[in-house]
Amino acid sequence: MLTRIFPFLDWFKKYSGPAFRADIISGLTVALVLIPQSMAYAQLAGMPAYYGLYASLLPPMVAALFGSSRQLATGPVAVVSLMTAASLEPLATAGSEGYIAYALLLALLVGVFQFMLGVLRLGLVVNFLSHPVVNGFTNAAAIIIASSQLSKMFGVYVDKAELHFETIIRVIKGAMHYTHLPTLGMGVLAFVIMVGLKKVNPKIPNVLCAVVITTLLSWATGFNHDARVDIAAIQDKEAQTLINEFNKTVVGIEALAVKRTAIAALEDKAKADKNQIGYYDAEHDIAVVNYQVKLLKHKSHELRAALRSILFSGVKQSDGSLAFFEQGKVPAGMEADGRTWRIKVGNKELDTASLKMMGGGAVVGDIPSGFPALQIPSFDLKIIMKLLPFAVIISLLGFMEAISIAKAMAAKTGQKLDPNQELIGQGLANMLGSCGSAYPSSGSFSRSAVNLQAGAVTGLSSVFTSGIVAVTLLFFTPLLYNLPQAVLAAVIMMAVVGLINASGFIHAWKVQKYDGAISIISFIATLAFAPHLDKGIIIGVALSLGVFLYKSMRPRVAVLSKGPDEVLRDANVHGLKECGRIAVVRFDGPLFFANASFLEDQISDRIIAMPNLKHIILVCSGINDIDASGEEVLSLIVDTVRSGGRDISLSGVNEAVMAVLERTHLLEKIGKDHIYADTETALCKTHEVAHRGGSESDCPLTTYCRISGNA
């Protein structure tokens, strides 16, 4: 009982010193990969970089302690991070306090859903996400993730558009206008280091090496070069006007948001009081305010784009301060400092007394030292209802990623894996992680592979990984200040290369053409609707269920005849001659309400197509279940066949179907002497009777019956 509640107690059976050392080494190795990766993934999720460290503190340890896999490395992963951003961006501005609060609430919902699935032993629900759908989604997600990092690689800033491809077009236009070459150089250098070390020696932590080298280079060269100035330092009247206009729109949007909240309260009160006129008035007022907000947001977007497009040259003044002139407009006799300066513009009101001017590349910046406060995320029923569909999708996607790599490792180690216990472990990791400021996490393909290769014996390796992250948060966060954002972008792009699997489309197509089509459609839909990734998954799942229902409603019905090898085969598939007096019909699938009439139609078509038909043998080896509708139709088929002067027999009836026939007395109607154990016996017993009084000298079943009879 104790080991079922606390699975980690099993680790210490026959645990040894060498195993302990192996766990320490593997835990350290995974941590060296996890720390830079987690910071990159946090930014992909729209969170400040250090929240990646928070998501790497509790989840790896908790998932290992309460899961069933001993090598699975849990923490921030690319696809879940992307889904988190897609879930939250419609609700709040990325990186804002509200956004972070929603991310922690989302992690809690994901954890609760996974935990409940595990406790109720419902791990099989993950099968709703078929492999073709996941393959299409994952390939599209890899492209979306990689392309979303282009702005950081080029050092350009753009507003996100309604659709992802529109955002990428904005990034390309911005890069054509101006690319910060040192930023691009840092990103390229990180790629060279990671790819080079991976080829030289895969065991070297290439991600960590790239981070250390580029951070040192950033610190030594003054890669980040920002300045805080008064608006008066901007020697460009047009830019000053744009700044003031932008601030007006931001203030206007905030005022309208307050007004909308007040109207919403009046709407709720009118609804509670059943005041229909008041309710409709409030609804109209909210629509007007929403339209005004939309207009102001569009205006603020245009102003942001205009401000970001202005490139300045800095000129040092006699007092040591900087004055900024638009490039190409520096007055004669003044010497520029050689840098290209830009105004840092976000979604908030600009402080005209302390404008941030960027004269270098972007870095991670200040990371708070110490542990995050432990507290339960705040609950808001309206927000929970909006997040719930995303929480379900993230839960299933995250678990699929975790269980896939866990199964692959279990096949190598011979370890017994319990998917439901893994759900419990992942659920607890997300629930407890949310209380420690972690956004949704899952099992990682890349880090689990590193854990296995490093020789991890038990989940203690993940406990050590969490311990190293804790030490980093306590003592080493200042060392990460100069880490270039472009390097984090390169880390993400390198990581998602492994998610691209074009051969998966080909394989799915070879298995079944409709599987290939579903995979391709899921891929295209995910790309087309990004960042609304849920739509791509929903379309894929709907297509999969549609195909399943269609196949269930129209299962395969084969007419059998003798093949060249004296074995009964599908006459239509193999082009075999059929007997004119006996129809051997095989029904492949359960006989239930959705397809019962289909069998009836197939039997009727066979009767019409064969004027000399005397006997039908219904091969039931493929019918593994039957319901009331199926039993009713089978009874009607017996009546229809026999009322026309023909006869019918059943062969290969299994125990479950036979029990139904006995309980409903349909067995007596068919006749026990018309139920045969196998098709060969049924055919040989009925062949002579069916051909009596008729002439069919070239019946293909004659020799078959003779051979079977002799056998």
N, C-alpha and C positions, 0 to 999 in steps of 0.2 A: 504493500500500500504506500509506504514511504517513497519508494523509487518511482511509483506512478505519479505522485504529487511533486516529488523533487528528483527529476530524471538524472541530475548531475551526480547523485550519490553512486550511480553505476560507474562513474569515471574511476573511482578509487579502488575498485576491485582489481587486484593484481597490478596496481599502479607502481611505477618504479622510478628510480633516480634518473636514468636515461630518458624516460618519457617526460619527466618534469623539465629536464634541460631542453628537450625538443620543443615542448610547448612554449618555453620562454623565448627561444630563438624565433619560432614561427610567429609568436605574438608581436615581437619587436619588428620583424620583417613586414608583417601586415600593417602595423602602425606607421611605418615609414612611407608606405604607399597611401594609407588612409588619410593621413593629416592633410597633405596638399590636395588630394582628390576631394575630400569632404568640403573643403573651402570652395573649390571650384563648383561642385554640385550645388552648394548652398546658393551661390549667385545664379546658377541656372534656375533654381526654384524661386528666384526673386527675393531671397533673403540676404542680409549682410553676411559676409564671408565667414565670420566667426561662429555663426549658427550651425555651420557644417561641423565644427568641433563639438558643439553641444549635442548634435545628432550622432556623434561618434563616441560619446561618453557612456551613457547608460544602455542604449539599444544593443551594441555588440555583446555586452556582458549578460544582459537579461535574456536575449534570444538564445545564447549558448547554454545558459543554466537551465532553461525550461523547454528548449527544443529537443529534437531527437538526433540531429546531425552533430557530429563532433568536430567537423571541419568547416561548417558553413560560417562565413564571415558576414555579419550583418552591419548595416550602416547606410549612409546616403548612397543612392544609385542614380544613374542618369535618367532612366525612363520615369521613375517615380518622382524625381525632382522636376522633370518637365511637366508631368501631370499635375503636380502641386501648383506650379505657376499657372497652368491653364485653368485650374479650378478657382484660383483666388484672384486673378487679374480683373475679372468682371466686378469683383466686390470691393477692392481697395487698391491703392497705388502700391506697386512693388516696393518693399523695403520700409513702408510706413509702419507705425505702431499697430494700426488696425489690421494691416496685412499680416504682420507677425502673429498677432493674437488669433487670427483666423487659421493660420498655418498650424499652430499648436492645437487648436480645436479640431482641425482636420486629422491630425495625427492621432488624437484621442478617439475619434469616430472610426478611423481605420483600425486601430487596435481593438476596440470593442467588437467590431464586426468580425475580425479575424478570430478573436478569442471565442466568441459565441459559436462560430462555425466549428472550431476545434472541439469545444466542450460538447456540442451536440453531434459530433462525429459526421459533419456534413462537408468534409473536404472535397468530396466528389463534385460539389457545385462548381468548382473551378473548371470542370469539363465544358461548361457553357462557352468558354473561350477556346474555340477549336484551334488546332495548330496552324492551319492556313490563315486564320484571322490574326493570330499573334505574330506570325511571320510577316504578314503584310504591314501590320501596325509597327512592329519593331524596326523594320527597314525604313519606313517613313519617319519614325521617331528619330532614328540615327541621323538622317539627313536634316531634319528640323533642328535637332540639337547642335549639330556641327555648324549649320548655317547661322544659327542664332548667336554664335560666338564671333562672327565676322566683324561686327562693330568694334569689339574689344581688340581684335587683331589689327585693325586699321586705325584705331584710335579716333573713331568718329562717334558722334552722338545723334540719335534720331528718336523720334516718337514712334511707339509701336502702332501699327495700323490695325484695322479690323481683321485682316487676314495676314498670315505669316509671310507669304510671298510678296505682298505689298511692302511689308517692313524691309525685306531683303532688297527690294528695288530702291527703297529710300537709302539703305546703307550703301549700296553700290554708287548711287548718285553722290552721296556724301563723300565717299572715298575718292571719286573722280574729282570732286571739288578740292579736297584736301585730305591727304593721308599723313599721319604723324609717323615719319620714317623710323625714328628710334623705337617706337612702340611695335611697329611691324618687325623690326630687326630682333627685338626681344622674343617675340612669338616664334619667328623662324629659328632663332638660336635654340629655343626650348625644343622645337621639333627635331632639329639636328642632333641634339644631345640624347633625347629619348630614343630616336630611331637608331642612332649609332651605337649606343650602349646595349640596346636590345639585340643587335646583330653581333656585337663583340662578345657579350656575356649576358644572357637573359637573367642570370641570378643577381646581377647588380641592380639595386633599386634606381632605375633610370629616372623615374618621376622625381624622386627626392634629389638626385644629382642635378637635374635640370632646375629645380626650385632653388637649391643652395647656390649654384653658380650664377643664375640670373639675378637672385636677390643681392648677392655680393657685388655684382656688376652694377646693379641699379643704385646701390648705396655709394659705390666708389665714384660713379660718373655723375651723380646728381640727376638721375633719370627723372625723378619727380621734382617739378619746380613750379610751385604754386605761389600766388601772392594775393594778399587781401588789400583792396584799395577802396577809396571813396569814389562815388560815381563821377566826381569832378575830375578824377585822373583819366577818365575816358574822354579824349580830345576829339570826340565825334558827336555832333549834335543829333544826328539820325539815330545812332546807337543809344544815346541817352533817352531819346523819345521812345524808342522801342522798349527800353527797360521800364519806363514809367507806364506805358500802355499795357505791358505784360502784367505788371503788378496790379493794375486796375482790374484786369480780367480775372486774376487769381482771387482778389478780394471779392469781386462780383460773384464768382462761383461759390465761394465759401458762404456768402450772405444768402445766396439762393438755396444752398444746402440746409442752412438753418431754417429758412422759410418753409422748405419742403417738409422738414421734420415736424414743424408746428402744424402744417396742414394735414399731415398724416395722422397726427394725434386727434385733430378735429374729425377726420374721416372715421377713425376707430370709434370715437365717441358717438358719432351719428349712426354708425352701424349698430353699436350696442343699444342705443336709444330707439332703433328702428325708424330713424328720421331719414326717409328716402331722399327728400329734397336736399337736406344738408349733406347727405352722403354723395349725391351726384354733383353738387356744387364743389365739394372738396376734391372729388375725382377729377373734375374739370380743371380746378386750380392747379392740381398736381401735374396734369398734362401740360398746362401752360408753362409751369416752372421747369419741367423737364425739357421742354423745347428751348427755353431761354438758356438753360445750362448747356444744352447741346451746341447752341450758337456760340456761347462764350468759350466752350472747350475747343471748338474749331478755330476760333480767333486766337486763343492762346497757343494752339499748335502752330499756326502760321507765324506768330510772333517769336516763338521758341526757335523755329526753323530759321527765321531771318537773323536772329541774334547769333545762333550757332554758326551761320555761314560767314559772319564777319571775322576776318583775320586781322590781328593787330600786330604792330611792331612796338616793342618797348623802348623808351628813351629814358636814360637815367638823368635825373635832375640834380641840381647843385646840392640839394639837401639829402641826396641819396635815395629819394623816392623815385618811383617810375611813373611816367606818363605814357598813355597808350594812344597811338595814332593808327588809323586804318592803313594796312599795308599799301605802299605806293604813294602815301600822302604825308610822309614824314617831312616836315619843313626843312628847307635848305639850311645847312650849317649844323644840323643835329645828326647825331650818329645813333643808329638803332643797335640794340644789344645782340642782334643776330638770331633771336628766337622768334617763333611764331606763337602769339598769344591768342587765347580764345576765352570767352566768358562761359563759366560753368552755369548752365541753366537747367533747372529741374522742374518739378511740378509745383514747388512752393514759391511764395513771394520772395523776390530777391531783396537782400538787405543792401540798400543803396549806400550805406555807410561802410559796408564791408563786403564788397563784391569779390567773388573768388575768380581770379584770372589764372588760367592754366597755361604754363609755358613749357610743360614737359609731359611725361607720360603718366598714366594713372597707376597707382599702387593700391595695395590692400588697405594701408593706413592703420589707424589705431585699433587694436583688438583688446577688449577688456580682459584683464587678468582675473583669475579665480573662477569659481564654479557659478553657474546660473542659479538663481533662487528656485527652490522647489515649491511649486504651487500648481494646483489644478487649474486648467484653462477655464476661463469664464464662459458661461453658457448663455446662448441667445437662441431661442427656439426658431426664430425666423431664419437665422444664419445656418443653424443645424439642418433645417429642411432644404436649404439651397445647396449645402455641402454634401448631403447624404448620398445623392447619386454618384458624385465624384469619389466619395469615400468607398463606396462599393466597388467601383471600377479599379481604384488604386489598390484596394485590398486584394482583389483577384489577380491583377497584374503583378503586384509585388509578390504574392504567394507563388504564382506560377514561376516567376524568375527564381525565387528561393528554392522551391521544391525541385525544379529542373536540375540546377547545379548540385543540390543535395543528393538526388538520385544518381547522377553521374559519378559523384565521389563515392557513394555507398557501393556502387558496382565495382569500383576499384579496391575499396578497403574491405568489402564483405560485411559491412556494418548493416544492422537491421534498421530500417527507416520507418517511422510512423508519421504519415502526412498530417494526421489530426493533431498529434503532439507538436509537430512543427508549426501548425497554425496557432496553437496555444502560445508557443514560444514567441512567434512573430507578433502576436496580438499583445502579449504582456510587454514586449520590447517597445511597441509603439505607444501603449497606454502610459507606462512609466516614463518613457522618453518624453512624452508630451508634458509631463509634470516637471521635467528638467529642461524645458525650452528646446526640445527636439522636434523638427518637422518630420513627416512620414519617412520611414526607412524600410529597407528590405535586404534580402540576401544578395550579395554581389558576386557575379560570375568571376570577374578578374581577381578580386581579393581572396575569394574562396580557393581559386586555383593556386594563388601564391601561398596560401595557408597550407594547402595539401602538399605542394612541392617543397615547402620549408620543413615538412615532417611533423606537422601537428598531430598529436595522438588523441587529445581530448579537447573539450571546449574551454579548458583552462587557457589555451592560447588566446581566445577572444577576451577572456578576463584580463590577461596581461596587456592586450591591445588597449582595452579601456583604461587600464592603469597608466599606460604611457601617454595617452591623450590627456588624462588628468594632470600628469606632471607637466605636460606642455602648456596646459591652460594656467597652471600655477606659476610657472617660472620662465617660459620661453616665448610668450606671445609678442614681446617687443621685437624679437628677432625677425618677425614676419612683416613688420611695418613696410619695408621696401620691396616686398614681393610684387612684381608687375602684374597687373590684371591680364595683360596679353599672355603671360605664361599660364595663368589659370585657364584661359581660353584654350591654349594649346593642349593642356592636360585633358580637358574635356573632349576636345576633338580627337585626340589620340585614343582615348578610352572608348569612344563610340564607334570607332572603325570596326571593332570586333562585333558590333551588333549588326553590321551590314552582311546580309547573307542572300545574295542573288540566286544561288543554287537552290534555295528553298522554294522559289517560285517554280523552277523547272521540275523539281522533285514532286511538288504537289500536283502539277499538271500531268506528270507521268502516272501518278497514282490514280487520279480521277480528274478529268478536264474541269468539272465544276469546282473542285477544290482549288485548282490553279486559278480559275476565274475569280473565286471568292478572295483568294490571297491578293491578286492584282487589284481588284476593286477596293479592298480594304486599304491597300497601299495608296492608291490614287485618292480615295476619299479622305484619308488621314492628312495627306499633303494638302489637298484642296481646302479643307475646312480648318486647318491649323490657324490659330492656336486652340481652336475648339476640338481637342483631340477625342473627346467623348463621342462626337458624331461619327468619326471613322470607325471606332470600335462598335458602336451601336449598329451601324450599317452592316459591318462584317458579321456580327452575331445574328442579326435579322436574316441575312442571306443564308447563313449556316442552318438556322432553325427552319427556314423556308425549304431548303433542299431536303432536310431531314423529314419534314412533314410530307413533302411531295413523294419522297421515296417510300415513306410509310403508307401513303394512300395508294401508291401504285407500285407494289413490290414486283419483283420479277416472277413471271409465270412462264415456265418452260414446258414445251411439248417434247417428250423424249422418244428417241428411236435408237435402233442398233447402229453403233459406229463400226468402223473397219476393224477395231480391236475387240469386237464382240461385247462392248460395254455400252450401256444406255447413256446417251448424251443428248444435249439440246439440239433438236433437229434444225431449227432456224439458224443457230450459230454455226453449225458444222455442215449445213446444206445436205442433210440426210433425208432419205425417202421415208415417209410416214406410212403406217398401216392405215388402211381405209376403214377398218371395222373396229379397231381398238384405239382409243386416245389415252396416252399415258401423260397426265398433266401433273406437274410439280409446282407447288406454291411455296415460294421462299419468303417466309416472314410470318409474324404472329397474325392470326385471323381475328380482327377486332373491328369496332364500329367504323373506323376511318377507311378500311379497305375491303370490308366484307362484300359490298356491292360490286367491287372491281372483280372479285373472283367469280361472282354470279355472271357478270357480263362476259368474262373470258370463257366460261363453260357454255353460255348461250351462243357465243360466236363460233365455238368449236362445233356445236351441234348443227348450226346452219351451214357451216363450211364443209361438213362431212355427211352427205346424204345417206351413206351406207353404214354410218356409225351404229354399233351395237352395244359397246361397253366402254365406260370411262373408268380408268383407274386414277384416283386422286392420291398422288404421292404426298404424304403428310410429314415426311421427315424434316421439312423446313418449318413446319408450324409448331413453334415451341410454346404457344399460348393461345387461348381462345376465350372471348368474352360472350356475353349474352347475344349481342348483335351477330357475332360470327357464328354462334350455334344456330340462331334463327335462320340465317342465310344458308347454312349447310343443310339444314332440314328442308328448306325450299328447293335447293338444288337437287336433293334426292327425289323430292316429289316431281319436279320438272322433268328430270331425266327418265324416271320410271313411267310417268304418264305418257310419254312418247313411245313406249314399247322398248326402251333401252334399259340398260342396267348400270349400276355404279358400285365400285368397291373402293375401300381405303387401304393404304399400305403405310407402314412405318409410323403408326400413331404412337406418340410418346405417352408417358404415364400421366402427365398433367392434363393433356387433352382427353385421354381415355377416361379419366376421372369425371370430367365434365360430361362426356357422352353418356356415362353410366348414370350420373345424378339426374340428368334431364330425360333419360330413357330414349335418347336419340339412337343409342347403340342397338336397342331392340328394333327400332324402325329400320335402321340400315341392315341389321342382321349380323350376328356374330360370325356367320359363315362368309360374310363379305368384308371382314377385317383381316388383313394379312400382315404378318410380321415384317415382310420386306417386299419390294417391288417385283423381284424375280419370281417369287412364289405366286404373287397375285397374277402376274402376266401368264405364267405357265398353266395356272388353274383355270383362267378365263379364256385363253386363246382358242381352244378347240370349240367351246360353246359359241363364242362370238362369230366364228367362221362357219358354223354349221348351216347348211342350206345356202351358202354363198360361194362364190368363186373368186379367190384372190391368190393366184398361183405364185405371184412374186412378192408376197407379204414379207417385209424385212424382219419381222419378229419371229418367223417360223423357225429358222435355224437357231435363233437366240434361245427360244423355249426348249428346243431339242438339246442344245448344249447344256443349258441350266438343269433340265430334267435329268440328263445323264450324270451331271455332277452330283 
